[in-house]
Amino acid sequence: MTQATKESRRINVTFPADLLEALDQIVPPRKRNRFIVEATREALRRVRLARTLEELRKEPAWTSENHPELLTAEDVDRYVRRLRESWMPRTWEQVGEETERDD
């Protein structure tokens, strides 16, 4: 996943001794850097996702006030059905006609 074109910088990180020993037992020395970079990337992804979800809890992107027509499951069903009907053929005959026109 690491790209050779990205700039890299060296940092100094201190690990607890037991964590470093566990890392040494599992990850070969020449693959340690990549492992730590990927683990950091994944941890940052999780933190960003958690922050986004927390922000959406405080201020949702979708509110019932903005979409009163979609308050119930039945409303959503009706809305999705209308969307599908607007672009999907309703009968097998129509599907066949479209296929013939495409050939």
Buried (B, 14 or more C-beta within 10 A) or exposed (E): EEEEEEEEEEEEEEEEEEEEEEBEEEBEEEEBEEEBEEEEEEEEEEEEEEEEEEEEEEEEEEEEEEEEEBEEEEEEEEEEEEEEEEEEEEEEEEEEEEEEEEE
